[in-house]
Amino acid sequence: MKYACNYQTNHGDANFGESNLIHGLGMLSKIVEGMLSHREQLKIHEDAYPRK
């Protein structure tokens, strides 16, 4: 959070809000990517070791 505060004082509110949004979208896509890859791994695991 410290970095966010510094960024806000250095660059102004509008710029801060914009970069924060871009950063948020980046984080969101990373989370979605992680979830997808995790599901694929589960699928591979189930194919390799089918439930009886």
C-alpha positions as CSV (number, residue, x, y, z in Angstrom):
1,M,0.0,0.0,0.0
2,K,3.0,2.3,0.7
3,Y,4.0,2.3,-3.0
4,A,0.4,3.2,-4.0
5,C,0.5,6.3,-1.7
6,N,3.9,7.4,-3.1
7,Y,2.6,7.0,-6.6
8,Q,-0.4,9.1,-5.8
9,T,1.6,12.0,-4.4
10,N,4.1,11.9,-7.2
11,H,1.8,11.6,-10.2
12,G,-1.6,13.0,-9.2
13,D,-5.0,11.4,-8.8
14,A,-6.1,10.9,-12.4
15,N,-2.8,9.2,-13.3
16,F,-2.9,7.1,-10.1
17,G,-6.4,5.9,-10.7
18,E,-5.6,4.9,-14.3
19,S,-2.5,3.0,-13.5
20,N,-4.3,1.3,-10.6
21,L,-7.0,0.1,-13.0
22,I,-4.5,-1.2,-15.4
23,H,-2.6,-2.9,-12.6
24,G,-5.9,-4.4,-11.3
25,L,-6.7,-5.8,-14.7
26,G,-3.3,-7.3,-15.0
27,M,-3.7,-9.0,-11.6
28,L,-7.1,-10.2,-12.6
29,S,-5.9,-11.8,-15.8
30,K,-3.1,-13.5,-13.8
31,I,-5.6,-14.9,-11.3
32,V,-7.8,-16.2,-14.2
33,E,-4.7,-17.7,-15.9
34,G,-3.8,-19.4,-12.6
35,M,-7.3,-20.8,-12.2
36,L,-7.4,-22.1,-15.8
37,S,-4.0,-23.8,-15.5
38,H,-5.0,-25.3,-12.2
39,R,-8.1,-26.8,-13.7
40,E,-6.2,-28.2,-16.7
41,Q,-3.7,-29.8,-14.2
42,L,-6.7,-31.3,-12.4
43,K,-8.1,-32.7,-15.6
44,I,-4.7,-34.2,-16.6
45,H,-4.5,-35.7,-13.1
46,E,-8.0,-37.3,-13.5
47,D,-7.1,-38.6,-16.9
48,A,-3.9,-40.2,-15.5
49,Y,-5.6,-41.6,-12.4
50,P,-9.3,-42.1,-13.1
51,R,-11.6,-42.5,-10.1
52,K,-13.0,-45.9,-9.6
